[in-house]
Amino acid sequence: MEDHEARQVVFTVNQLVAINLVVARSRLGWKQAQAIDALEPFLGTRWSKASYSAAERSSVNPQRIRKFTADEIVAFAAAFDVPVQFFFQPPRPEGAAEVVVTASATAKSTALTLVDYLRIMLGSEQSARSLEGSLADILAALPASADDAVVADLRRALRSATAARMRASKQQFEAWEDALSGIQELLRAAIVDGLGDELGRKVYSFSLEGEERSIESMIDDEDSAADEEPE
């Protein structure tokens, strides 16, 4: 996580995965050792405690950001019982700081505003329809041996996907409109009071079961001194 001009906070996509890895584990109330146990059958290998700790800590260490593979992200989703896209969700904006997402912390990749990133993550209505059509074809082609109850549940989820996505998008944009109005007021006050340089200096936190906690506080203290080992 990097601060730019006291108003912009930059995350790489891999940092978002690391942040949400911490959040997924914390929601289940697991220690890192429990997460390692749950991941092992899906990864096909066992991560060391130091490797797991390093993966989580890359969320707050821009000098050592882990590059997660697609296989690992699918394993995370299976182990923590969340959708794959869970690991790509960004933090919500805080105060006057602007969240920006980029593909790399070092390369000159295009920085995406939070709105642009969410549009990519959620897709347009047309692209969502195309994806849902493809998934419907896959479900229709499942063999007769497939679990009927599971398939029925997947079909229900698919039918409600568009409606849920649109509701969530509408609520998110309404929240941003409110946040932007508040930012305008803060900027006006800053101009008047000469406090412009102090805007945006906030530590990002995440709501966990109604309790505000920083990402750092969700990473096990027991692993803070662990040496980072290669896998």
Order of alpha helices (4+ residues) and beta strands (2+ residues): beta-beta-alpha-alpha-alpha-alpha-beta-beta-alpha-alpha-alpha-beta-beta-alpha
